[in-house]
């Protein structure tokens, strides 16, 4: 994700973030509880700052599960 600027986001942005979370969950990187919590945060997000915070957590998931 590009540097967050504080701009409001739309449904397409939320859906893209939700899809990334679904992939993490499907790959076993998130528990059901973690997935549900982050999904709630994604759909409550109003700005790209909100999504960037969730994305940073997901990025750490990617790097910690490399085999």
N, C-alpha and C positions, 0 to 999 in steps of 0.2 A: 504494500500500500504506500502511496506517495505520502509526503509529509502532510500531516493533518493541519488544516487551516482554520478550523472552526466553522466551516460552512455546513449548512443544513444538508441532510442526505434525503434520498428518496427510497421508495420501495425496492427499486432495482438494486440499490446498494445494500440494503438489508438482506435481500434474497441471496445476493452473492456471498455475503458473510455467513448466512445461515447454511448455504451449500458447503462452504469450507468446513464448518463445524460438523455437518453431517458426515463428511469424508473422514474427519478425525475420529468421530464416534464409530463409524463403520470399520475403521482400521484398528480399533481397540485402544486409541490414545486417550479417550475420555470415558469415564464411567457414565452411566445413565444420568446420575445426579448432576455431574459436571456439565454434561451436554444440555440438560434441561435448563440449568441455571444460566449458562452462557447464551443459550437460544433466547431466553427471556430478556437478557441484556441487549442482544442484537435487535430484537423487535421493539425495545423501548428506546433504542438509540435515536438521538435527534440530530447529532452532528458527526462529522468525520472524526472528531476527537474521541467521541464515544466508541466508535467502531475501531479506532486505532488502538485503544486500550485493550479491547478484546482480541484484536489481531496480534498484538505483542505476546499475549498469553499463548495463542495458537502457534506462533513462530517458535516459541520455546518448546512447544510440544514436538514440532518437526525436528528440531536439532537434538532433542534428548532421546529420540527414538530411531536415530539412524543406525543401521546395522552394518 
